Amino acid sequence: MNKTALPDRQKAQRFIALNRRARHDYFIEDTVEAGIILAGTEVKVLRRGEASIQDSFAAGKEGQIFLFNAYIAPYDKAGGHLQHETNRPRALLLHKREKNKLLGAVKREGLTLVPLSLYFNRRGIAKLELGLAKGKQKADKREAIKQRDWKRDKARIMREKGR
């Protein structure tokens, strides 16, 4: 693979939803791109950007990985019988080897599957970026905040010296 080539999520035209809190609350050890099974009205709502993955999580159920508690707003132009449930579990599409690796890591090492972003790839297909994560303690969060503040202050000092 060309080193200058960017992954699809970075070339993506538009992010639908981001889970900014995930990188604050967890150490992300690995990321995986997964497809997501959606109803037609859900895709229309996602194209308008009306979704949230802030409080959602992924877990194994019946040998498959599902996305739980992701909110996709109801489609206002559909009739009552065509409407989708807003917080229903949605199946994720992964290769068998990836799925087994993720489920094994969750079971053996006590890691968590955290959705990081929901976006459309270049072909217009909805994708979910999943992170294999380990929870941070309060002290770890404080350390991350200190590091971020120091980076910002260091950049400010360097800018002022350069003038």
FIFIKE-351585 format. One record per residue: residue number from 0; y, z, x of N, C-alpha, C in turn. Coordinates in steps of 0.02 Angstrom, whole numbers. Each point is the difference from the previous one (the first is absolute). Example, Ala and Ser with C-alpha at 12.3 -4.5 7.8 and 13.67 -1.06 7.14 Angstrom:
// residues 2
<r resi="0" n_y="-284" n_z="390" n_x="660" ca_y="59" ca_z="0" ca_x="-45" c_y="60" c_z="0" c_x="45"/>
<r resi="1" n_y="53" n_z="-36" n_x="-18" ca_y="59" ca_z="3" ca_x="42" c_y="55" c_z="37" c_x="-39"/>
END
This chain:
// residues 163
<r resi="0" n_y="-59" n_z="0" n_x="42" ca_y="59" ca_z="0" ca_x="-42" c_y="62" c_z="0" c_x="44"/>
<r resi="1" n_y="50" n_z="-37" n_x="-20" ca_y="63" ca_z="-3" ca_x="36" c_y="35" c_z="68" c_x="-3"/>
<r resi="2" n_y="23" n_z="26" n_x="57" ca_y="31" ca_z="66" ca_x="2" c_y="67" c_z="1" c_x="-36"/>
<r resi="3" n_y="33" n_z="-57" n_x="-6" ca_y="64" ca_z="-2" ca_x="-34" c_y="-7" c_z="-7" c_x="-76"/>
<r resi="4" n_y="-61" n_z="-15" n_x="-23" ca_y="-11" ca_z="-8" ca_x="-72" c_y="4" c_z="68" c_x="-34"/>
<r resi="5" n_y="34" n_z="2" n_x="-56" ca_y="7" ca_z="61" ca_x="-38" c_y="-54" c_z="4" c_x="-53"/>
<r resi="6" n_y="-23" n_z="61" n_x="-17" ca_y="-48" ca_z="7" ca_x="-55" c_y="33" c_z="-22" c_x="-66"/>
<r resi="7" n_y="-42" n_z="-15" n_x="-49" ca_y="25" ca_z="-24" ca_x="-65" c_y="49" c_z="49" c_x="-32"/>
<r resi="8" n_y="-13" n_z="66" n_x="8" ca_y="44" ca_z="48" ca_x="-34" c_y="70" c_z="-2" c_x="29"/>
<r resi="9" n_y="8" n_z="-19" n_x="64" ca_y="67" ca_z="-5" ca_x="29" c_y="33" c_z="-66" c_x="-16"/>
<r resi="10" n_y="-41" n_z="-52" n_x="-14" ca_y="27" ca_z="-64" ca_x="-20" c_y="11" c_z="-3" c_x="-75"/>
<r resi="11" n_y="-24" n_z="51" n_x="-35" ca_y="2" ca_z="-1" ca_x="-73" c_y="71" c_z="-11" c_x="-24"/>
<r resi="12" n_y="6" n_z="-40" n_x="-51" ca_y="66" ca_z="-16" ca_x="-27" c_y="33" c_z="63" c_x="-29"/>
<r resi="13" n_y="-40" n_z="42" n_x="-34" ca_y="30" ca_z="54" ca_x="-37" c_y="-49" c_z="57" c_x="-8"/>
<r resi="14" n_y="22" n_z="60" n_x="17" ca_y="-39" ca_z="59" ca_x="-14" c_y="12" c_z="20" c_x="-72"/>
<r resi="15" n_y="-52" n_z="17" n_x="-34" ca_y="6" ca_z="21" ca_x="-70" c_y="14" c_z="75" c_x="-2"/>
<r resi="16" n_y="-40" n_z="38" n_x="38" ca_y="8" ca_z="72" ca_x="2" c_y="-19" c_z="26" c_x="69"/>
<r resi="17" n_y="37" n_z="49" n_x="24" ca_y="-13" ca_z="31" ca_x="64" c_y="-12" c_z="74" c_x="-11"/>
<r resi="18" n_y="-45" n_z="29" n_x="39" ca_y="-12" ca_z="71" ca_x="-2" c_y="28" c_z="30" c_x="64"/>
<r resi="19" n_y="65" n_z="13" n_x="1" ca_y="33" ca_z="24" ca_x="60" c_y="-22" c_z="70" c_x="18"/>
<r resi="20" n_y="-18" n_z="39" n_x="-49" ca_y="-20" ca_z="69" ca_x="11" c_y="-66" c_z="5" c_x="39"/>
<r resi="21" n_y="-41" n_z="-52" n_x="-5" ca_y="-66" ca_z="2" ca_x="31" c_y="4" c_z="12" c_x="76"/>
<r resi="22" n_y="45" n_z="-34" n_x="34" ca_y="5" ca_z="7" ca_x="72" c_y="30" c_z="67" c_x="20"/>
<r resi="23" n_y="34" n_z="32" n_x="-47" ca_y="26" ca_z="67" ca_x="12" c_y="-54" c_z="53" c_x="-9"/>
<r resi="24" n_y="-43" n_z="-9" n_x="-49" ca_y="-51" ca_z="50" ca_x="-17" c_y="-66" c_z="-9" c_x="37"/>
<r resi="25" n_y="-12" n_z="-58" n_x="30" ca_y="-65" ca_z="-14" ca_x="31" c_y="9" c_z="-34" c_x="68"/>
<r resi="26" n_y="-51" n_z="11" n_x="43" ca_y="-8" ca_z="-40" ca_x="60" c_y="-41" c_z="-61" c_x="-21"/>
<r resi="27" n_y="27" n_z="-59" n_x="6" ca_y="-36" ca_z="-61" ca_x="-19" c_y="-41" c_z="-23" c_x="61"/>
<r resi="28" n_y="-66" n_z="2" n_x="-6" ca_y="-43" ca_z="-17" ca_x="56" c_y="-19" c_z="-74" c_x="0"/>
<r resi="29" n_y="-6" n_z="-30" n_x="-58" ca_y="-21" ca_z="-70" ca_x="-5" c_y="28" c_z="-28" c_x="-65"/>
<r resi="30" n_y="14" n_z="-65" n_x="-1" ca_y="23" ca_z="-32" ca_x="-62" c_y="-46" c_z="-58" c_x="-17"/>
<r resi="31" n_y="-6" n_z="-13" n_x="-64" ca_y="-43" ca_z="-54" ca_x="-26" c_y="37" c_z="-33" c_x="-57"/>
<r resi="32" n_y="-5" n_z="-67" n_x="-3" ca_y="29" ca_z="-37" ca_x="-55" c_y="-55" c_z="-12" c_x="-52"/>
<r resi="33" n_y="14" n_z="18" n_x="-63" ca_y="-49" ca_z="-7" ca_x="-53" c_y="30" c_z="-40" c_x="-57"/>
<r resi="34" n_y="-42" n_z="-40" n_x="-32" ca_y="19" ca_z="-33" ca_x="-61" c_y="-4" c_z="50" c_x="-57"/>
<r resi="35" n_y="29" n_z="-15" n_x="-56" ca_y="0" ca_z="46" ca_x="-57" c_y="-13" c_z="-40" c_x="-63"/>
<r resi="36" n_y="-44" n_z="25" n_x="-42" ca_y="-17" ca_z="-35" ca_x="-63" c_y="51" c_z="21" c_x="-52"/>
<r resi="37" n_y="36" n_z="-50" n_x="-27" ca_y="53" ca_z="13" ca_x="-48" c_y="-10" c_z="-41" c_x="-63"/>
<r resi="38" n_y="29" n_z="24" n_x="-55" ca_y="2" ca_z="-39" ca_x="-62" c_y="61" c_z="-46" c_x="4"/>
<r resi="39" n_y="2" n_z="-50" n_x="-43" ca_y="55" ca_z="-49" ca_x="2" c_y="68" c_z="31" c_x="-11"/>
<r resi="40" n_y="4" n_z="48" n_x="-47" ca_y="65" ca_z="31" ca_x="-13" c_y="22" c_z="43" c_x="59"/>
<r resi="41" n_y="-48" n_z="28" n_x="37" ca_y="18" ca_z="41" ca_x="58" c_y="31" c_z="-43" c_x="55"/>
<r resi="42" n_y="-25" n_z="-60" n_x="9" ca_y="28" ca_z="-45" ca_x="50" c_y="72" c_z="-18" c_x="-18"/>
<r resi="43" n_y="12" n_z="-13" n_x="-64" ca_y="68" ca_z="-18" ca_x="-22" c_y="48" c_z="58" c_x="13"/>
<r resi="44" n_y="-22" n_z="61" n_x="-13" ca_y="43" ca_z="58" ca_x="12" c_y="11" c_z="10" c_x="75"/>
<r resi="45" n_y="-51" n_z="-11" n_x="41" ca_y="7" ca_z="7" ca_x="72" c_y="50" c_z="-50" c_x="28"/>
<r resi="46" n_y="0" n_z="-60" n_x="-27" ca_y="48" ca_z="-51" ca_x="23" c_y="72" c_z="22" c_x="-13"/>
<r resi="47" n_y="10" n_z="42" n_x="-52" ca_y="66" ca_z="28" ca_x="-13" c_y="14" c_z="62" c_x="42"/>
<r resi="48" n_y="-51" n_z="25" n_x="36" ca_y="9" ca_z="57" ca_x="44" c_y="-1" c_z="67" c_x="-35"/>
<r resi="49" n_y="-32" n_z="5" n_x="-57" ca_y="0" ca_z="63" ca_x="-38" c_y="-66" c_z="37" c_x="10"/>
<r resi="50" n_y="-9" n_z="28" n_x="59" ca_y="-62" ca_z="36" ca_x="15" c_y="16" c_z="57" c_x="49"/>
<r resi="51" n_y="-44" n_z="50" n_x="1" ca_y="8" ca_z="55" ca_x="47" c_y="-69" c_z="22" c_x="25"/>
<r resi="52" n_y="-6" n_z="10" n_x="64" ca_y="-61" ca_z="26" ca_x="30" c_y="14" c_z="67" c_x="34"/>
<r resi="53" n_y="54" n_z="31" n_x="-18" ca_y="22" ca_z="62" ca_x="33" c_y="-52" c_z="55" c_x="-5"/>
<r resi="54" n_y="-27" n_z="13" n_x="-58" ca_y="-48" ca_z="55" ca_x="-10" c_y="-72" c_z="-24" c_x="-4"/>
<r resi="55" n_y="-13" n_z="-61" n_x="22" ca_y="-67" ca_z="-27" ca_x="-8" c_y="-43" c_z="14" c_x="61"/>
<r resi="56" n_y="-65" n_z="-9" n_x="-10" ca_y="-49" ca_z="9" ca_x="53" c_y="-59" c_z="-45" c_x="-13"/>
<r resi="57" n_y="-40" n_z="-12" n_x="51" ca_y="-60" ca_z="-41" ca_x="-7" c_y="-60" c_z="44" c_x="15"/>
<r resi="58" n_y="-54" n_z="-14" n_x="-36" ca_y="-62" ca_z="39" ca_x="10" c_y="-59" c_z="-42" c_x="-20"/>
<r resi="59" n_y="-59" n_z="20" n_x="24" ca_y="-61" ca_z="-35" ca_x="-17" c_y="-28" c_z="25" c_x="-66"/>
<r resi="60" n_y="-26" n_z="-46" n_x="-39" ca_y="-30" ca_z="16" ca_x="-64" c_y="-51" c_z="-54" c_x="-15"/>
<r resi="61" n_y="-62" n_z="20" n_x="-12" ca_y="-53" ca_z="-47" ca_x="-16" c_y="-9" c_z="-54" c_x="55"/>
<r resi="62" n_y="8" n_z="20" n_x="63" ca_y="-10" ca_z="-47" ca_x="55" c_y="58" c_z="-49" c_x="11"/>
<r resi="63" n_y="54" n_z="8" n_x="-36" ca_y="58" ca_z="-43" ca_x="9" c_y="61" c_z="44" c_x="14"/>
<r resi="64" n_y="53" n_z="-30" n_x="24" ca_y="62" ca_z="37" ca_x="13" c_y="49" c_z="-18" c_x="-55"/>
<r resi="65" n_y="29" n_z="51" n_x="-31" ca_y="48" ca_z="-8" ca_x="-54" c_y="68" c_z="29" c_x="19"/>
<r resi="66" n_y="52" n_z="-28" n_x="-28" ca_y="68" ca_z="27" ca_x="7" c_y="15" c_z="40" c_x="-63"/>
<r resi="67" n_y="13" n_z="64" n_x="9" ca_y="13" ca_z="44" ca_x="-56" c_y="74" c_z="18" c_x="-4"/>
<r resi="68" n_y="25" n_z="10" n_x="-60" ca_y="67" ca_z="26" ca_x="-14" c_y="56" c_z="-45" c_x="24"/>
<r resi="69" n_y="-12" n_z="-64" n_x="8" ca_y="54" ca_z="-47" ca_x="15" c_y="32" c_z="-21" c_x="-65"/>
<r resi="70" n_y="65" n_z="2" n_x="-3" ca_y="36" ca_z="-16" ca_x="-62" c_y="24" c_z="-72" c_x="1"/>
<r resi="71" n_y="-20" n_z="-38" n_x="-50" ca_y="26" ca_z="-67" ca_x="-11" c_y="28" c_z="1" c_x="-71"/>
<r resi="72" n_y="65" n_z="-12" n_x="-6" ca_y="35" ca_z="6" ca_x="-64" c_y="-32" c_z="-46" c_x="-53"/>
<r resi="73" n_y="6" n_z="18" n_x="-63" ca_y="-26" ca_z="-44" ca_x="-53" c_y="41" c_z="-65" c_x="-4"/>
<r resi="74" n_y="-34" n_z="-53" n_x="-22" ca_y="33" ca_z="-65" ca_x="-6" c_y="31" c_z="-3" c_x="-70"/>
<r resi="75" n_y="65" n_z="-5" n_x="-3" ca_y="35" ca_z="6" ca_x="-64" c_y="-7" c_z="-61" c_x="-45"/>
<r resi="76" n_y="-19" n_z="-58" n_x="27" ca_y="-4" ca_z="-60" ca_x="-41" c_y="-69" c_z="-11" c_x="-30"/>
<r resi="77" n_y="-49" n_z="42" n_x="18" ca_y="-68" ca_z="-8" ca_x="-25" c_y="-9" c_z="39" c_x="-65"/>
<r resi="78" n_y="-45" n_z="-23" n_x="-41" ca_y="-17" ca_z="36" ca_x="-61" c_y="-39" c_z="62" c_x="17"/>
<r resi="79" n_y="-11" n_z="42" n_x="-49" ca_y="-35" ca_z="64" ca_x="11" c_y="-71" c_z="-8" c_x="26"/>
<r resi="80" n_y="-37" n_z="-49" n_x="-25" ca_y="-69" ca_z="-8" ca_x="21" c_y="-7" c_z="-33" c_x="69"/>
<r resi="81" n_y="53" n_z="-30" n_x="26" ca_y="-2" ca_z="-32" ca_x="66" c_y="25" c_z="46" c_x="55"/>
<r resi="82" n_y="24" n_z="59" n_x="-18" ca_y="31" ca_z="46" ca_x="48" c_y="-51" c_z="32" c_x="47"/>
<r resi="83" n_y="20" n_z="14" n_x="61" ca_y="-43" ca_z="34" ca_x="48" c_y="18" c_z="75" c_x="1"/>
<r resi="84" n_y="-47" n_z="41" n_x="23" ca_y="14" ca_z="71" ca_x="10" c_y="41" c_z="7" c_x="64"/>
<r resi="85" n_y="49" n_z="44" n_x="-1" ca_y="45" ca_z="4" ca_x="57" c_y="-30" c_z="35" c_x="60"/>
<r resi="86" n_y="-43" n_z="50" n_x="-9" ca_y="-27" ca_z="38" ca_x="56" c_y="-76" c_z="-7" c_x="7"/>
<r resi="87" n_y="-28" n_z="-54" n_x="-23" ca_y="-73" ca_z="-7" ca_x="2" c_y="-25" c_z="-8" c_x="72"/>
<r resi="88" n_y="-63" n_z="20" n_x="14" ca_y="-28" ca_z="-12" ca_x="67" c_y="-9" c_z="-75" c_x="10"/>
<r resi="89" n_y="19" n_z="-24" n_x="58" ca_y="-5" ca_z="-72" ca_x="16" c_y="-47" c_z="-9" c_x="59"/>
<r resi="90" n_y="-48" n_z="-44" n_x="-7" ca_y="-49" ca_z="-13" ca_x="54" c_y="34" c_z="-37" c_x="57"/>
<r resi="91" n_y="-19" n_z="18" n_x="60" ca_y="26" ca_z="-33" ca_x="60" c_y="-53" c_z="-46" c_x="29"/>
<r resi="92" n_y="22" n_z="-56" n_x="26" ca_y="-46" ca_z="-50" ca_x="28" c_y="0" c_z="4" c_x="76"/>
<r resi="93" n_y="-57" n_z="18" n_x="27" ca_y="-8" ca_z="7" ca_x="73" c_y="-66" c_z="-31" c_x="20"/>
<r resi="94" n_y="-5" n_z="-21" n_x="63" ca_y="-64" ca_z="-22" ca_x="25" c_y="-48" c_z="60" c_x="3"/>
<r resi="95" n_y="-64" n_z="-13" n_x="-6" ca_y="-50" ca_z="53" ca_x="-3" c_y="4" c_z="45" c_x="61"/>
<r resi="96" n_y="8" n_z="-30" n_x="59" ca_y="3" ca_z="39" ca_x="62" c_y="62" c_z="45" c_x="1"/>
<r resi="97" n_y="58" n_z="-27" n_x="-22" ca_y="61" ca_z="41" ca_x="-4" c_y="-8" c_z="58" c_x="-48"/>
<r resi="98" n_y="-28" n_z="-16" n_x="-59" ca_y="-10" ca_z="51" ca_x="-51" c_y="-45" c_z="56" c_x="26"/>
<r resi="99" n_y="-55" n_z="-18" n_x="32" ca_y="-46" ca_z="51" ca_x="27" c_y="32" c_z="41" c_x="55"/>
<r resi="100" n_y="41" n_z="-32" n_x="41" ca_y="35" ca_z="35" ca_x="54" c_y="49" c_z="52" c_x="-29"/>
<r resi="101" n_y="39" n_z="-22" n_x="-50" ca_y="49" ca_z="46" ca_x="-30" c_y="-34" c_z="58" c_x="-37"/>
<r resi="102" n_y="-50" n_z="-16" n_x="-40" ca_y="-35" ca_z="53" ca_x="-37" c_y="-35" c_z="48" c_x="47"/>
<r resi="103" n_y="-28" n_z="-26" n_x="55" ca_y="-32" ca_z="43" ca_x="49" c_y="49" c_z="46" c_x="34"/>
<r resi="104" n_y="59" n_z="-26" n_x="18" ca_y="51" ca_z="42" ca_x="32" c_y="26" c_z="54" c_x="-47"/>
<r resi="105" n_y="6" n_z="-17" n_x="-63" ca_y="24" ca_z="49" ca_x="-49" c_y="-53" c_z="56" c_x="-7"/>
<r resi="106" n_y="-63" n_z="-20" n_x="-3" ca_y="-54" ca_z="49" ca_x="-10" c_y="-12" c_z="42" c_x="62"/>
<r resi="107" n_y="-4" n_z="-31" n_x="59" ca_y="-17" ca_z="35" ca_x="62" c_y="58" c_z="41" c_x="28"/>
<r resi="108" n_y="57" n_z="-32" n_x="6" ca_y="55" ca_z="31" ca_x="37" c_y="53" c_z="32" c_x="-44"/>
<r resi="109" n_y="-9" n_z="-4" n_x="-66" ca_y="48" ca_z="32" ca_x="-45" c_y="67" c_z="-35" c_x="-1"/>
<r resi="110" n_y="1" n_z="-65" n_x="13" ca_y="63" ca_z="-37" ca_x="-2" c_y="15" c_z="-21" c_x="-72"/>
<r resi="111" n_y="60" n_z="-25" n_x="-11" ca_y="23" ca_z="-19" ca_x="-66" c_y="21" c_z="-73" c_x="1"/>
<r resi="112" n_y="-11" n_z="-35" n_x="-55" ca_y="24" ca_z="-69" ca_x="-8" c_y="66" c_z="2" c_x="-37"/>
<r resi="113" n_y="53" n_z="-20" n_x="34" ca_y="68" ca_z="4" ca_x="-28" c_y="28" c_z="-71" c_x="-6"/>
<r resi="114" n_y="24" n_z="-20" n_x="-59" ca_y="32" ca_z="-65" ca_x="-6" c_y="69" c_z="3" c_x="34"/>
<r resi="115" n_y="14" n_z="-49" n_x="43" ca_y="63" ca_z="-1" ca_x="37" c_y="50" c_z="-49" c_x="-31"/>
<r resi="116" n_y="-24" n_z="-58" n_x="-20" ca_y="46" ca_z="-49" ca_x="-30" c_y="-39" c_z="-48" c_x="-46"/>
<r resi="117" n_y="35" n_z="-25" n_x="-49" ca_y="-27" ca_z="-50" ca_x="-46" c_y="47" c_z="-60" c_x="5"/>
<r resi="118" n_y="-28" n_z="-59" n_x="13" ca_y="42" ca_z="-59" ca_x="12" c_y="-37" c_z="-63" c_x="-18"/>
<r resi="119" n_y="37" n_z="-55" n_x="-4" ca_y="-29" ca_z="-66" ca_x="-9" c_y="-3" c_z="-34" c_x="68"/>
<r resi="120" n_y="-58" n_z="-27" n_x="18" ca_y="-6" ca_z="-35" ca_x="64" c_y="32" c_z="-70" c_x="-6"/>
<r resi="121" n_y="-5" n_z="-39" n_x="52" ca_y="33" ca_z="-66" ca_x="0" c_y="-28" c_z="-46" c_x="-55"/>
<r resi="122" n_y="-62" n_z="9" n_x="-19" ca_y="-30" ca_z="-41" ca_x="-52" c_y="16" c_z="26" c_x="-70"/>
<r resi="123" n_y="35" n_z="55" n_x="-6" ca_y="18" ca_z="27" ca_x="-65" c_y="-52" c_z="46" c_x="-30"/>
<r resi="124" n_y="-46" n_z="25" n_x="41" ca_y="-53" ca_z="44" ca_x="-25" c_y="20" c_z="72" c_x="14"/>
<r resi="125" n_y="-9" n_z="44" n_x="-49" ca_y="17" ca_z="70" ca_x="8" c_y="-49" c_z="34" c_x="47"/>
<r resi="126" n_y="27" n_z="35" n_x="49" ca_y="-40" ca_z="35" ca_x="50" c_y="24" c_z="72" c_x="5"/>
<r resi="127" n_y="-46" n_z="44" n_x="19" ca_y="16" ca_z="70" ca_x="10" c_y="-18" c_z="19" c_x="71"/>
<r resi="128" n_y="47" n_z="30" n_x="36" ca_y="-14" ca_z="24" ca_x="67" c_y="-21" c_z="73" c_x="-5"/>
<r resi="129" n_y="-63" n_z="12" n_x="20" ca_y="-29" ca_z="67" ca_x="-3" c_y="1" c_z="30" c_x="70"/>
<r resi="130" n_y="15" n_z="64" n_x="4" ca_y="-2" ca_z="35" ca_x="63" c_y="-55" c_z="52" c_x="0"/>
<r resi="131" n_y="-38" n_z="3" n_x="53" ca_y="-49" ca_z="53" ca_x="10" c_y="38" c_z="57" c_x="34"/>
<r resi="132" n_y="9" n_z="55" n_x="-35" ca_y="49" ca_z="49" ca_x="22" c_y="-30" c_z="70" c_x="5"/>
<r resi="133" n_y="33" n_z="39" n_x="43" ca_y="-17" ca_z="71" ca_x="9" c_y="63" c_z="39" c_x="-17"/>
<r resi="134" n_y="-6" n_z="52" n_x="-40" ca_y="58" ca_z="38" ca_x="-22" c_y="37" c_z="36" c_x="56"/>
<r resi="135" n_y="66" n_z="3" n_x="-6" ca_y="41" ca_z="36" ca_x="49" c_y="11" c_z="71" c_x="-24"/>
<r resi="136" n_y="4" n_z="45" n_x="48" ca_y="20" ca_z="69" ca_x="-14" c_y="76" c_z="3" c_x="0"/>
<r resi="137" n_y="27" n_z="55" n_x="-22" ca_y="73" ca_z="8" ca_x="-5" c_y="33" c_z="-6" c_x="69"/>
<r resi="138" n_y="-33" n_z="28" n_x="51" ca_y="28" ca_z="-3" ca_x="68" c_y="1" c_z="-72" c_x="25"/>
<r resi="139" n_y="-50" n_z="-40" n_x="-17" ca_y="-2" ca_z="-70" ca_x="21" c_y="58" c_z="-38" c_x="-32"/>
<r resi="140" n_y="14" n_z="15" n_x="-63" ca_y="56" ca_z="-34" ca_x="-35" c_y="66" c_z="17" c_x="33"/>
<r resi="141" n_y="7" n_z="65" n_x="19" ca_y="62" ca_z="21" ca_x="34" c_y="8" c_z="-36" c_x="67"/>
<r resi="142" n_y="-55" n_z="-7" n_x="36" ca_y="2" ca_z="-34" ca_x="65" c_y="19" c_z="-73" c_x="-9"/>
<r resi="143" n_y="-26" n_z="-32" n_x="-51" ca_y="17" ca_z="-70" ca_x="-13" c_y="75" c_z="-7" c_x="-17"/>
<r resi="144" n_y="27" n_z="46" n_x="-37" ca_y="71" ca_z="0" ca_x="-17" c_y="42" c_z="9" c_x="63"/>
<r resi="145" n_y="-21" n_z="46" n_x="44" ca_y="36" ca_z="11" ca_x="63" c_y="0" c_z="-64" c_x="42"/>
<r resi="146" n_y="-58" n_z="-32" n_x="6" ca_y="-5" ca_z="-61" ca_x="39" c_y="45" c_z="-55" c_x="-28"/>
<r resi="147" n_y="0" n_z="-8" n_x="-66" ca_y="42" ca_z="-51" ca_x="-32" c_y="74" c_z="14" c_x="11"/>
<r resi="148" n_y="20" n_z="64" n_x="-7" ca_y="70" ca_z="18" ca_x="12" c_y="21" c_z="-11" c_x="72"/>
<r resi="149" n_y="-46" n_z="16" n_x="47" ca_y="16" ca_z="-10" ca_x="71" c_y="7" c_z="-74" c_x="15"/>
<r resi="150" n_y="-42" n_z="-42" n_x="-27" ca_y="5" ca_z="-73" ca_x="10" c_y="68" c_z="-25" c_x="-24"/>
<r resi="151" n_y="20" n_z="23" n_x="-59" ca_y="64" ca_z="-21" ca_x="-29" c_y="58" c_z="23" c_x="44"/>
<r resi="152" n_y="-2" n_z="64" n_x="22" ca_y="53" ca_z="26" ca_x="43" c_y="3" c_z="-36" c_x="67"/>
<r resi="153" n_y="-60" n_z="-14" n_x="28" ca_y="-3" ca_z="-35" ca_x="64" c_y="30" c_z="-70" c_x="-6"/>
<r resi="154" n_y="-15" n_z="-35" n_x="-54" ca_y="28" ca_z="-66" ca_x="-11" c_y="76" c_z="4" c_x="-7"/>
<r resi="155" n_y="25" n_z="51" n_x="-34" ca_y="72" ca_z="9" ca_x="-8" c_y="34" c_z="12" c_x="67"/>
<r resi="156" n_y="-31" n_z="42" n_x="42" ca_y="28" ca_z="16" ca_x="66" c_y="1" c_z="-63" c_x="43"/>
<r resi="157" n_y="-53" n_z="-38" n_x="-1" ca_y="-3" ca_z="-62" ca_x="41" c_y="52" c_z="-51" c_x="-24"/>
<r resi="158" n_y="10" n_z="-4" n_x="-64" ca_y="51" ca_z="-46" ca_x="-27" c_y="69" c_z="20" c_x="23"/>
<r resi="159" n_y="14" n_z="66" n_x="-2" ca_y="66" ca_z="23" ca_x="20" c_y="13" c_z="-8" c_x="74"/>
<r resi="160" n_y="-52" n_z="9" n_x="42" ca_y="8" ca_z="-10" ca_x="72" c_y="10" c_z="-73" c_x="18"/>
<r resi="161" n_y="-28" n_z="-44" n_x="-41" ca_y="6" ca_z="-71" ca_x="13" c_y="69" c_z="-28" c_x="-15"/>
<r resi="162" n_y="41" n_z="37" n_x="-34" ca_y="66" ca_z="-26" ca_x="-18" c_y="47" c_z="-2" c_x="57"/>
END
